[in-house]
C-alpha cells in the first residue's frame, strides 16, 4: 500500500533507494514481446505494473493497450531512456525505485514484466502472499528453474502451497537465452498467473492456512501419515483419510491443492484452535 502523501500522478515518480540486485537482460524479440502482452489479455480500463522496465521494450507495447502503466526502473540511465520513449504517452508513469521498495497499487492491477532473476521469489511473494491485494493476474518472464518450481505438480514450499489456494500458476513456455541482450546464463520461461474465480479458501483464512502450510512443508518428502497425525487425533485422521481417499504412505508433497484445502477445512472444524499450527511471521517476510 502507498504511504500517505505518495501519489502516482507525475510522469516520473522518484523515491530512490539502493537496489537489492544487479544485472539486467533486455528482451529484443518483438514477436515474443507482443505474445507476452497478448497472453496478459490487457483491457483498456486496466492498470498495468511493469517491474524492471529497462529500456521500455514492453512498456511501449503495454501503454498502447492499458489505461495506465506504472513502469518501475531503478537505473537512472534507463529511466532517461524510458522518459524519452514515453514522452507522448500520458498514461505511462515512470517510478524510479528499487522493485522491492515500491508500494503496490491500491486499485486492481495486472503485472507484465521481465523480472530480475536474483529476486524472483521475493517478487512473487510481494505479489502473491496477500490475497487481499489488488493483484489480479500476471504474465511474467522469470528464470526457468523458478518457473518449474512454482508450477510443479508436487509442491515442496509452504509459500507455493499458500499461493495456490488463491491463484492459478501456469508454465506457458521456455524462452531461450537468444532472446535477450546480454544473454543470461540460463533459459527463462513465461509464467501466467490468474486469480482464481472461486478460491479454495476465503481471504479470512489466510493467516491460519499459512500456519498449516509452513508446518506441513517442513518435510515435503515425509509421509502423510507421519505429518498429519501430529495435527489430528487418530479418529480425526481416519475420517480425513476416508474423505480424501488418502494413502497414508504418500508423501506430503503429493497432495493436490484441493486436498490441502480439505485438510485445512477439516482442521478448523474438528481441531481446537489452540492446537492449530502457528504461523511464524518471519517466514513471510520478503
Steps between C-alpha positions, in 0.01 A plus 500: 500500500611856445614724782295810573588770253643268235315524169574357158390819331822624339691398191796389711455391860830517691566334833839350430662245730790262432384192305533152646604336173727559204497403134224524243431303182299693243258324266527598133273255317200716401282203407562346842438829679162534330417139585569567869270803501233307312519222759435760771173591321522866599171693497472872420374581850781322687809610692820313415804481727831426326784401733844569355395696191856527365509671160123489457459215249193374687396844626439641153271209415317505831417869486317441172270249668446613862337798663806554721851355509721523809853429377747433782873543430791588727784575259517875424624454144217261423250736661617769258446262207154414630417867539594572139312199363181580692512879469176503300326234710304671774385164640854390589649579841866423556593409856872519573532259789630167623234244404481360852436843651199599294144525627261285301206686342186521708278440199477165318809451282672263260874426492688455173875483557838357415620482859857476637593136570674584828176610669248273327364340818483829697305660214258208486452521876435873473227433244344179633545484876200723566185383317323818613723718279390645166714256299275329244730316260844510346712398201852479638832399345720334760784252539389159372593310816283728715214471251516119520504511881200732524292286262610146593232239568679406823508803729806530723482857633251640750464828313425324168234292674346815649507685168308221330204537732422833333691503169552272200864496386572359153827426323440622144825459309878499517680808371850457363796716604523613136203733560695714745784749488727438676401130509451351847681181601179301526177471305190690602131417496171682466269444797136602501329570832124532539297579810259211553138588429407265784794479742525194720498718812380843602740787564415471869657152501836637388686513831380164630572326171852645486560345841389159372702535176816598685464203735424227244763615248791480743557147375335472156632145448352378829205261496151644533435264789794634705433871446122521530485279809681782680198725433205260509393237751486141377120508439531840327781374279304187404203722407730723292656202322157373397387845393806559280552139395853539634779248497678553831829397336483785248741792536371831629609671176271273294174646633310729263380851574145368533613242756687761702195722507302206639772425757479862616120504517503173696756649740300813578183293539629228731831613655478754787662829398776488766632187325521649150855545360609860553638732235849634558481853369864514387430218251287734290741791496637602164 
